[in-house]
Amino acid sequence: MLRQRIESGDHAALDEFYRAALRLKRDRLADWEQRWRDGGMARWPRRNTPASSWPGSGPGTSAT
C-alpha cells in the first residue's frame, strides 16, 4: 500500500511512514545512536579527510 501511494504521487505517504516508525522506536534511538558512534562511525575515516585517502578509493578500485 505504501509503495502504491508513493508511485501514485502521494508524497506525504513516506513522511507518514517515517513518523510512524519514529513513534514505534523513539525509545531506542539513543541506544542506536550510541551503537552507531561506537561502531560504524568509529571505523569510518575522520571528517575533513580527502575521499582519495579513504580505504579502497585509490586508482583501479571500485565501489561496486
Rosetta blueprint (number, residue, H / E / L):
1 M L
2 L H
3 R H
4 Q H
5 R H
6 I H
7 E H
8 S L
9 G L
10 D L
11 H L
12 A H
13 A H
14 L H
15 D H
16 E H
17 F H
18 Y H
19 R H
20 A H
21 A H
22 L H
23 R H
24 L H
25 K H
26 R H
27 D H
28 R H
29 L H
30 A H
31 D H
32 W H
33 E H
34 Q H
35 R H
36 W H
37 R H
38 D H
39 G L
40 G H
41 M H
42 A H
43 R H
44 W L
45 P L
46 R L
47 R L
48 N L
49 T L
50 P L
51 A H
52 S H
53 S H
54 W L
55 P L
56 G L
57 S L
58 G L
59 P L
60 G L
61 T L
62 S L
63 A L
64 T L
